[in-house]
Amino acid sequence: MTDTVVDITDITVDREHVARPEHGPHAQPDTATIWRDATTVLVTRVTGPRQLTAVPRLVIPIGDTQLAFRVSSRSAEAQQLVRDGRVLVQPADWRGTPVLGSHQRQGQSQLVTAGTLLPYVQSEITAKYRWRIPMARFAHRLIRRTAPYGDVVVLVNVSEPSRIPMLTR
């Protein structure tokens, strides 16, 4: 087609189907959204010298930079987190496999045994994971018998990865 002239102003474009770069708050998901959308979170903790253990946990976000999950006060995990509160957290699927494209983030954990945070975390986890809680409680009873289920809340302060790497001298 030669000598065809098209007036651009006459073309109507459906604005919904035009690709645009994302700007503002939707360009990168915020930290709370990452944890809220994760089915489980893979929590890696120090269990001995040069030894790490990763366990999938049912977690809820608290604010933008904190996560909370429950453990038994008689578990080895609670004892280890009291000794060394350093953890690595990473979003995971329902099987505990890390989500593609996700990264581990460092965190510092602390155990909470009393206060208003306990019932809040329990109600939020029950609301988020409805049918998984009875299954987890049943498995806990089979393995641990009389140990209490989830009577301690672990609060993890997640630190954001630095954009500029810290160089050692």
N, CA, C and O of each residue as an XYZ file, in Angstrom:
676
protein
N       0.844     -1.165      0.000
C       0.000      0.000      0.000
C       0.893      1.233      0.000
O       1.525      1.566      1.003
N       0.927      1.856     -1.070
C       1.722      3.069     -1.156
C       0.812      4.266     -1.122
O      -0.364      4.188     -1.479
N       1.350      5.336     -0.704
C       0.631      6.610     -0.651
C      -0.602      6.547      0.232
O      -1.596      7.211     -0.059
N      -0.564      5.764      1.307
C      -1.685      5.701      2.225
C      -1.378      6.599      3.412
O      -0.321      6.481      4.030
N      -2.279      7.471      3.720
C      -2.098      8.372      4.847
C      -3.146      8.023      5.893
O      -4.332      7.893      5.590
N      -2.688      7.875      7.115
C      -3.584      7.544      8.209
C      -3.502      8.672      9.229
O      -2.415      9.074      9.643
N      -4.655      9.171      9.624
C      -4.677     10.209     10.646
C      -4.717      9.510     12.009
O      -5.664      8.784     12.313
N      -3.695      9.732     12.817
C      -3.574      9.058     14.103
C      -4.700      9.455     15.040
O      -5.102      8.644     15.874
N      -5.217     10.645     14.940
C      -6.258     11.085     15.865
C      -7.571     10.361     15.621
O      -8.438     10.352     16.494
N      -7.737      9.751     14.445
C      -8.988      9.039     14.152
C      -9.008      7.630     14.734
O     -10.075      7.024     14.823
N      -7.843      7.089     15.137
C      -7.775      5.727     15.669
C      -8.180      5.763     17.135
O      -7.627      6.527     17.926
N      -9.144      4.935     17.485
C      -9.539      4.844     18.894
C      -8.849      3.633     19.499
O      -8.861      2.537     18.939
N      -8.256      3.861     20.646
C      -7.511      2.805     21.324
C      -8.171      2.537     22.666
O      -8.471      3.458     23.427
N      -8.388      1.277     22.936
C      -8.916      0.895     24.234
C      -7.780      1.040     25.251
O      -6.796      0.304     25.179
N      -7.900      1.961     26.178
C      -6.823      2.281     27.110
C      -6.495      1.130     28.066
O      -5.405      1.113     28.639
N      -7.398      0.177     28.254
C      -7.123     -0.952     29.130
C      -6.066     -1.888     28.556
O      -5.358     -2.561     29.305
N      -5.955     -1.934     27.227
C      -5.061     -2.889     26.590
C      -3.720     -2.291     26.177
O      -2.935     -2.949     25.493
N      -3.453     -1.077     26.575
C      -2.183     -0.443     26.263
C      -1.193     -0.772     27.370
O      -1.481     -0.570     28.549
N      -0.035     -1.277     26.988
C       0.985     -1.630     27.980
C       1.675     -0.364     28.476
O       2.109      0.476     27.688
N       1.766     -0.249     29.782
C       2.447      0.886     30.405
C       3.349      0.357     31.510
O       3.011     -0.628     32.166
N       4.495      1.002     31.722
C       5.327      0.596     32.860
C       4.638      0.962     34.163
O       3.947      1.977     34.261
N       4.840      0.117     35.152
C       4.220      0.377     36.446
C       5.044      1.380     37.231
O       6.269      1.279     37.299
N       4.372      2.330     37.811
C       5.004      3.313     38.677
C       4.271      3.319     40.003
O       3.103      2.934     40.072
N       4.929      3.740     41.026
C       4.270      3.888     42.322
C       4.297      2.611     43.134
O       5.195      1.783     42.980
N       3.292      2.453     44.013
C       3.321      1.348     44.971
C       3.133     -0.026     44.351
O       3.439     -1.030     44.994
N       2.637     -0.103     43.115
C       2.391     -1.422     42.521
C       3.573     -1.929     41.710
O       3.517     -3.044     41.192
N       4.638     -1.152     41.584
C       5.790     -1.585     40.811
C       6.490     -2.763     41.487
O       6.790     -3.754     40.821
N       6.749     -2.682     42.757
C       7.349     -3.765     43.530
C       6.401     -4.088     44.674
O       5.969     -3.177     45.381
N       6.065     -5.358     44.878
C       5.183     -5.660     46.002
C       5.878     -5.347     47.318
O       7.063     -5.630     47.489
N       5.135     -4.763     48.239
C       5.746     -4.436     49.526
C       5.950     -5.719     50.326
O       5.407     -6.774     50.001
N       6.732     -5.594     51.357
C       7.141     -6.764     52.131
C       5.952     -7.474     52.758
O       5.888     -8.703     52.749
N       5.008     -6.710     53.304
C       3.850     -7.332     53.940
C       3.034     -8.148     52.940
O       2.511     -9.205     53.292
N       2.920     -7.673     51.700
C       2.176     -8.397     50.683
C       2.863     -9.712     50.339
O       2.194    -10.721     50.114
N       4.182     -9.710     50.296
C       4.923    -10.942     49.997
C       4.599    -12.006     51.037
O       4.320    -13.153     50.686
N       4.634    -11.635     52.315
C       4.380    -12.615     53.378
C       2.910    -12.977     53.470
O       2.579    -14.118     53.792
N       2.018    -12.030     53.195
C       0.588    -12.314     53.262
C       0.171    -13.275     52.152
O      -0.691    -14.128     52.362
N       0.777    -13.141     50.973
C       0.418    -13.989     49.835
C       1.099    -15.349     49.862
O       0.668    -16.260     49.155
N       2.144    -15.509     50.654
C       2.858    -16.787     50.710
C       1.995    -17.840     51.402
O       1.377    -17.569     52.431
N       1.960    -19.038     50.831
C       1.209    -20.123     51.446
C       1.881    -20.563     52.737
O       1.218    -20.724     53.762
N       3.185    -20.756     52.692
C       3.977    -21.000     53.893
C       5.251    -20.174     53.759
O       5.520    -19.596     52.706
N       6.026    -20.123     54.826
C       7.316    -19.440     54.793
C       8.364    -20.429     55.283
O       8.189    -21.075     56.316
N       9.435    -20.539     54.544
C      10.531    -21.414     54.910
C      11.418    -20.672     55.906
O      12.040    -19.667     55.561
N      11.475    -21.167     57.140
C      12.266    -20.542     58.202
C      13.508    -21.402     58.428
O      13.402    -22.575     58.787
N      14.678    -20.815     58.215
C      15.949    -21.516     58.394
C      16.613    -20.985     59.649
O      16.779    -19.775     59.803
N      16.997    -21.889     60.554
C      17.599    -21.490     61.828
C      18.897    -22.253     62.050
O      19.148    -23.275     61.410
N      19.712    -21.750     62.956
C      20.969    -22.394     63.309
C      20.673    -23.493     64.323
O      20.044    -23.245     65.352
N      21.137    -24.734     64.021
C      20.906    -25.837     64.953
C      22.198    -26.366     65.555
O      22.161    -27.172     66.485
N      23.312    -25.936     65.052
C      24.599    -26.381     65.579
C      25.711    -25.676     64.835
O      25.458    -24.827     63.980
N      26.949    -26.029     65.162
C      28.050    -25.400     64.435
C      28.020    -25.794     62.957
O      28.061    -26.975     62.612
N      27.950    -24.795     62.108
C      27.903    -24.994     60.651
C      26.726    -25.859     60.215
O      26.828    -26.581     59.222
N      25.631    -25.799     60.926
C      24.467    -26.620     60.603
C      23.209    -25.750     60.643
O      22.944    -25.067     61.631
N      22.437    -25.788     59.546
C      21.196    -25.039     59.433
C      20.045    -26.006     59.196
O      20.219    -27.044     58.557
N      18.877    -25.667     59.708
C      17.685    -26.472     59.502
C      16.579    -25.575     58.976
O      16.296    -24.528     59.558
N      15.956    -25.978     57.881
C      14.869    -25.212     57.278
C      13.551    -25.949     57.516
O      13.451    -27.153     57.280
N      12.546    -25.213     57.986
C      11.239    -25.785     58.295
C      10.160    -24.872     57.726
O      10.210    -23.664     57.956
N       9.174    -25.414     56.981
C       8.072    -24.573     56.523
C       7.148    -24.237     57.693
O       6.822    -25.104     58.504
N       6.735    -22.990     57.772
C       5.882    -22.527     58.874
C       4.683    -21.769     58.327
O       4.757    -21.129     57.279
N       3.574    -21.854     59.058
C       2.389    -21.064     58.769
C       2.565    -19.725     59.473
O       2.582    -19.671     60.702
N       2.696    -18.652     58.713
C       3.008    -17.356     59.304
C       1.987    -16.308     58.902
O       1.248    -16.467     57.930
N       1.967    -15.231     59.678
C       1.188    -14.052     59.331
C       2.108    -12.844     59.428
O       3.010    -12.816     60.265
N       1.885    -11.837     58.571
C       2.680    -10.615     58.695
C       2.142     -9.744     59.820
O       0.933     -9.667     60.039
N       3.053     -9.091     60.528
C       2.690     -8.114     61.555
C       3.357     -6.815     61.104
O       4.576     -6.675     61.207
N       2.587     -5.892     60.620
C       3.166     -4.660     60.089
C       3.887     -4.953     58.776
O       3.558     -5.909     58.074
N       4.872     -4.117     58.455
C       5.593     -4.276     57.195
C       6.837     -5.141     57.312
O       7.248     -5.753     56.327
N       7.445     -5.207     58.485
C       8.739     -5.874     58.586
C       8.777     -6.993     59.622
O       9.862     -7.415     60.022
N       7.625     -7.482     60.063
C       7.618     -8.549     61.055
C       6.722     -9.694     60.622
O       5.707     -9.493     59.956
N       7.116    -10.901     61.011
C       6.343    -12.122     60.798
C       6.108    -12.775     62.141
O       6.900    -12.601     63.068
N       5.033    -13.520     62.252
C       4.768    -14.263     63.484
C       4.313    -15.669     63.130
O       3.540    -15.874     62.193
N       4.810    -16.637     63.904
C       4.343    -18.012     63.781
C       4.395    -18.648     65.164
O       5.008    -18.108     66.085
N       3.742    -19.806     65.300
C       3.640    -20.450     66.603
C       4.496    -21.702     66.663
O       4.659    -22.408     65.668
N       5.044    -21.968     67.847
C       5.790    -23.201     68.115
C       5.413    -23.686     69.512
O       4.816    -22.955     70.302
N       5.770    -24.912     69.790
C       5.554    -25.468     71.121
C       6.689    -25.029     72.036
O       7.843    -24.963     71.614
N       6.364    -24.734     73.275
C       7.390    -24.309     74.228
C       8.355    -25.438     74.558
O       9.475    -25.179     74.999
N       7.944    -26.684     74.353
C       8.811    -27.824     74.651
C       9.601    -28.319     73.444
O      10.299    -29.330     73.535
N       9.501    -27.626     72.326
C      10.193    -28.090     71.119
C      11.660    -27.678     71.129
O      12.054    -26.721     71.795
N      12.444    -28.418     70.381
C      13.867    -28.088     70.236
C      14.028    -26.767     69.489
O      14.991    -26.035     69.716
N      13.089    -26.468     68.606
C      13.152    -25.206     67.858
C      13.062    -24.003     68.787
O      13.794    -23.029     68.614
N      12.173    -24.065     69.768
C      12.049    -22.963     70.722
C      13.339    -22.788     71.514
O      13.782    -21.662     71.740
N      13.936    -23.885     71.933
C      15.200    -23.816     72.680
C      16.307    -23.212     71.828
O      17.086    -22.391     72.313
N      16.382    -23.610     70.565
C      17.422    -23.102     69.675
C      17.222    -21.625     69.364
O      18.196    -20.879     69.257
N      15.975    -21.194     69.217
C      15.716    -19.785     68.932
C      16.002    -18.901     70.145
O      16.329    -17.724     69.989
N      15.881    -19.455     71.348
C      16.255    -18.700     72.541
C      17.767    -18.488     72.559
O      18.239    -17.393     72.865
N      18.525    -19.535     72.230
C      19.997    -19.431     72.222
C      20.498    -18.514     71.116
O      21.338    -17.646     71.353
N      19.976    -18.710     69.895
C      20.434    -17.941     68.747
C      19.217    -17.546     67.921
O      18.609    -18.394     67.267
N      18.860    -16.278     67.946
C      17.641    -15.811     67.302
C      17.777    -15.494     65.828
O      16.822    -15.018     65.215
N      18.943    -15.744     65.240
C      19.118    -15.439     63.819
C      18.362    -16.450     62.967
O      18.470    -17.657     63.181
N      17.601    -15.953     62.006
C      16.859    -16.819     61.089
C      16.941    -16.241     59.679
O      17.228    -15.060     59.487
N      16.682    -17.105     58.701
C      16.489    -16.705     57.317
C      15.062    -17.082     56.952
O      14.621    -18.191     57.253
N      14.335    -16.177     56.310
C      12.958    -16.456     55.921
C      12.820    -16.280     54.416
O      13.461    -15.420     53.812
N      11.963    -17.122     53.818
C      11.742    -17.083     52.382
C      10.336    -17.571     52.082
O       9.924    -18.599     52.619
N       9.581    -16.862     51.235
C       8.247    -17.335     50.871
C       8.309    -18.703     50.215
O       9.227    -18.993     49.449
N       7.318    -19.550     50.522
C       7.299    -20.912     49.986
C       5.883    -21.299     49.585
O       4.915    -20.626     49.939
N       5.777    -22.403     48.838
C       4.463    -22.916     48.466
C       3.937    -23.825     49.579
O       4.540    -23.897     50.649
N       2.835    -24.508     49.343
C       2.192    -25.301     50.388
C       3.031    -26.496     50.823
O       2.803    -27.042     51.903
N       4.005    -26.918     49.999
C       4.876    -28.032     50.353
C       6.153    -27.579     51.045
O       6.934    -28.414     51.501
N       6.378    -26.286     51.130
C       7.599    -25.783     51.744
C       8.725    -25.566     50.760
O       9.865    -25.347     51.167
N       8.430    -25.624     49.465
C       9.429    -25.353     48.433
C       9.481    -23.852     48.177
O       8.430    -23.237     47.998
N      10.667    -23.237     48.153
C      10.738    -21.788     47.928
C      10.057    -21.367     46.630
O      10.146    -22.058     45.615
N       9.381    -20.232     46.677
C       8.702    -19.698     45.512
C       9.750    -19.239     44.498
O      10.764    -18.649     44.871
N       9.502    -19.510     43.219
C      10.446    -19.105     42.184
C      10.623    -17.589     42.196
O       9.646    -16.843     42.267
N      11.849    -17.149     42.128
C      12.158    -15.723     42.101
C      12.237    -15.074     43.465
O      12.543    -13.885     43.561
N      11.968    -15.823     44.528
C      12.037    -15.241     45.865
C      13.448    -15.361     46.416
O      14.243    -16.171     45.940
N      13.752    -14.558     47.411
C      15.079    -14.556     48.017
C      14.957    -14.726     49.521
O      13.950    -14.360     50.127
N      15.995    -15.283     50.105
C      16.039    -15.383     51.561
C      16.321    -14.003     52.139
O      17.096    -13.221     51.587
N      15.670    -13.726     53.263
C      15.914    -12.468     53.963
C      16.310    -12.784     55.396
O      15.804    -13.729     56.001
N      17.212    -11.989     55.924
C      17.676    -12.200     57.286
C      16.651    -11.655     58.265
O      15.914    -10.715     57.968
N      16.624    -12.270     59.441
C      15.727    -11.807     60.481
C      16.268    -12.148     61.856
O      17.148    -12.994     62.013
N      15.721    -11.474     62.831
C      16.061    -11.731     64.224
C      14.767    -12.110     64.931
O      13.785    -11.370     64.879
N      14.767    -13.272     65.595
C      13.540    -13.756     66.224
C      13.568    -13.535     67.726
O      14.626    -13.453     68.349
N      12.377    -13.442     68.281
C      12.216    -13.392     69.731
C      10.953    -14.160     70.082
O       9.969    -14.125     69.342
N      10.983    -14.849     71.207
C       9.842    -15.637     71.640
C       8.943    -14.799     72.527
O       9.413    -14.092     73.418
N       7.645    -14.884     72.275
C       6.645    -14.160     73.054
C       5.782    -15.198     73.752
O       5.164    -16.039     73.100
N       5.741    -15.139     75.082
C       4.995    -16.151     75.838
C       3.735    -15.602     76.492
O       2.912    -16.384     76.970
N       3.558    -14.302     76.529
C       2.373    -13.713     77.160
C       2.070    -12.374     76.497
O       2.922    -11.781     75.836
N       0.848    -11.919     76.690
C       0.459    -10.614     76.164
C      -0.657    -10.727     75.152
O      -1.215    -11.801     74.925
N      -0.970     -9.599     74.550
C      -2.078     -9.542     73.596
C      -1.694    -10.078     72.225
O      -2.566    -10.308     71.387
N      -0.402    -10.281     71.984
C       0.028    -10.787     70.691
C      -0.379    -12.252     70.498
O      -0.668    -12.658     69.373
N      -0.408    -13.044     71.558
C      -0.745    -14.467     71.441
C      -2.137    -14.708     70.854
O      -2.252    -15.425     69.860
N      -3.204    -14.135     71.433
C      -4.526    -14.388     70.837
C      -4.680    -13.769     69.451
O      -5.399    -14.305     68.608
N      -4.006    -12.640     69.212
C      -4.084    -12.016     67.888
C      -3.482    -12.934     66.829
O      -4.094    -13.162     65.785
N      -2.288    -13.459     67.092
C      -1.625    -14.342     66.133
C      -2.446    -15.611     65.933
O      -2.593    -16.084     64.806
N      -2.977    -16.162     67.013
C      -3.788    -17.382     66.896
C      -5.009    -17.144     66.016
O      -5.310    -17.965     65.150
N      -5.715    -16.041     66.219
C      -6.910    -15.777     65.417
C      -6.560    -15.498     63.954
O      -7.288    -15.928     63.058
N      -5.469    -14.794     63.698
C      -5.069    -14.497     62.327
C      -4.604    -15.758     61.591
O      -4.927    -15.944     60.418
N      -3.863    -16.607     62.263
C      -3.423    -17.861     61.634
C      -4.621    -18.760     61.366
O      -4.692    -19.391     60.312
N      -5.559    -18.827     62.299
C      -6.773    -19.625     62.090
C      -7.569    -19.093     60.909
O      -8.091    -19.878     60.119
N      -7.671    -17.775     60.773
C      -8.410    -17.185     59.655
C      -7.713    -17.441     58.319
O      -8.379    -17.689     57.314
N      -6.394    -17.385     58.298
C      -5.659    -17.546     57.043
C      -5.550    -18.999     56.608
O      -5.647    -19.298     55.417
N      -5.350    -19.902     57.553
C      -5.053    -21.300     57.216
C      -6.163    -22.264     57.598
O      -5.878    -23.454     57.729
N      -7.373    -21.854     57.781
C      -8.546    -22.606     58.229
C      -8.357    -24.119     58.371
O      -8.242    -24.618     59.490
N      -8.323    -24.849     57.270
C      -8.341    -26.317     57.301
C      -6.987    -26.930     57.638
O      -6.924    -28.108     57.989
N      -5.913    -26.172     57.543
C      -4.594    -26.745     57.811
C      -4.295    -26.849     59.299
O      -3.477    -27.675     59.702
N      -4.936    -26.033     60.118
C      -4.669    -26.019     61.555
C      -5.061    -27.346     62.209
O      -4.247    -27.904     62.944
N      -6.272    -27.882     61.979
C      -6.594    -29.176     62.599
C      -5.649    -30.298     62.160
O      -5.335    -31.184     62.955
N      -5.195    -30.269     60.910
C      -4.259    -31.284     60.442
C      -2.909    -31.146     61.146
O      -2.308    -32.147     61.537
N      -2.434    -29.918     61.306
C      -1.155    -29.682     61.981
C      -1.245    -30.077     63.455
O      -0.311    -30.658     64.008
N      -2.370    -29.757     64.082
C      -2.556    -30.110     65.490
C      -2.596    -31.629     65.672
O      -2.031    -32.158     66.629
N      -3.265    -32.324     64.754
C      -3.337    -33.785     64.820
C      -1.947    -34.407     64.666
O      -1.584    -35.316     65.413
N      -1.169    -33.912     63.690
C       0.189    -34.429     63.498
C       1.053    -34.140     64.722
O       1.883    -34.965     65.104
N       0.867    -32.986     65.331
C       1.624    -32.635     66.535
C       1.288    -33.589     67.679
O       2.180    -34.025     68.406
N       0.006    -33.915     67.842
C      -0.408    -34.840     68.914
C       0.166    -36.237     68.708
O       0.547    -36.902     69.672
N       0.228    -36.686     67.447
C       0.794    -38.006     67.173
C       2.281    -38.066     67.505
O       2.758    -39.068     68.038
N       3.005    -37.011     67.198
C       4.452    -37.023     67.371
C       4.858    -36.639     68.791
O       5.714    -37.293     69.386
N       4.255    -35.591     69.337
C       4.715    -35.035     70.615
C       3.858    -35.423     71.819
O       4.208    -35.103     72.955
N       2.766    -36.092     71.587
C       1.868    -36.550     72.656
C       1.347    -35.401     73.525
O       0.390    -34.728     73.140
N       1.956    -35.170     74.681
C       1.391    -34.219     75.648
C       1.978    -32.814     75.552
O       1.556    -31.932     76.299
N       2.926    -32.580     74.667
C       3.510    -31.240     74.541
C       2.446    -30.274     74.008
O       1.685    -30.633     73.110
N       2.387    -29.071     74.543
C       1.371    -28.108     74.090
C       1.609    -27.710     72.635
O       2.749    -27.629     72.177
N       0.517    -27.464     71.922
C       0.605    -27.090     70.510
C       0.577    -25.572     70.376
O      -0.405    -24.936     70.758
N       1.627    -24.994     69.844
C       1.659    -23.579     69.500
C       1.384    -22.631     70.643
O       0.661    -21.652     70.458
N       1.935    -22.883     71.820
C       1.672    -22.004     72.956
C       2.640    -20.832     73.041
O       2.495    -19.976     73.914
N       3.628    -20.781     72.145
C       4.595    -19.687     72.104
C       4.565    -19.083     70.700
O       4.505    -19.807     69.706
N       4.607    -17.764     70.629
C       4.669    -17.072     69.343
C       6.099    -16.624     69.105
O       6.739    -16.046     69.983
N       6.592    -16.900     67.903
C       7.911    -16.420     67.499
C       7.691    -15.205     66.607
O       7.043    -15.297     65.564
N       8.229    -14.082     67.021
C       8.118    -12.831     66.282
C       9.459    -12.583     65.595
O      10.492    -12.485     66.257
N       9.437    -12.483     64.270
C      10.668    -12.308     63.491
C      10.687    -10.901     62.917
O       9.766    -10.505     62.202
N      11.733    -10.148     63.227
C      11.961     -8.843     62.619
C      12.785     -9.062     61.360
O      13.968     -9.393     61.437
N      12.164     -8.881     60.206
C      12.821     -9.140     58.931
C      13.536     -7.874     58.494
O      12.941     -6.799     58.429
N      14.822     -8.015     58.194
C      15.570     -6.860     57.704
C      15.611     -6.920     56.186
O      15.838     -7.975     55.594
N      15.391     -5.787     55.580
C      15.386     -5.700     54.127
C      16.803     -5.848     53.594
O      17.753     -5.378     54.220
N      16.954     -6.497     52.440
C      18.291     -6.620     51.876
C      18.817     -5.244     51.474
O      18.078     -4.411     50.948
N      20.079     -5.027     51.725
C      20.711     -3.759     51.394
C      20.909     -3.668     49.893
O      21.320     -4.640     49.259
N      20.621     -2.510     49.321
C      20.836     -2.324     47.888
C      22.323     -2.181     47.573
O      22.770     -2.545     46.485
N      23.080     -1.656     48.519
C      24.518     -1.512     48.340
C      25.192     -2.569     49.206
O      25.029     -2.560     50.426
N      25.945     -3.478     48.595
C      26.593     -4.517     49.416
C      27.653     -3.929     50.316
O      28.384     -3.019     49.924
N      27.733     -4.455     51.529
C      28.740     -4.020     52.471
C      30.024     -4.802     52.196
O      30.036     -6.032     52.252
N      31.084     -4.088     51.905
C      32.340     -4.732     51.596
C      33.182     -4.877     52.857
O      33.233     -3.972     53.691
N      33.836     -6.017     52.984
C      34.727     -6.226     54.125
C      36.117     -5.764     53.768
O      36.499     -5.779     52.598
N      36.868     -5.359     54.751
C      38.223     -4.875     54.494
C      39.230     -5.948     54.713
O      40.426     -5.716     54.541
